[in-house]
Amino acid sequence: MSDKNIKKPKNKNDIAWEALFEKYSILENIYEIGYFEIESNSINEFRESRLMAKFDHYDTLPTIFKQHKLSILPISRKI
């Protein structure tokens, strides 16, 4: 059996991103207009945005991003 067939337990980022996608209807917005903008304050409601948006490798990409072939792109460095 391949490692790809083994379902990994959800980590804190997966859980938080799923909650964000649900709360803000992110997928629906992406399908409607092609993208979704979210501010770090909104991400921080669930988990620290600095941790939530750090994807160094494909393996660290949240499951919901992999499932829907999504990525994240910073558009500002506001503090």
Buried (B, 14 or more C-beta within 10 A) or exposed (E): EEEEEEEEEBEEBBBBBBEBBEEBEBBEBBEEEEEBEBEBEEBEEBBEBEEBBEBEEEEEBBBBBEEEEBEBEEEEEEE
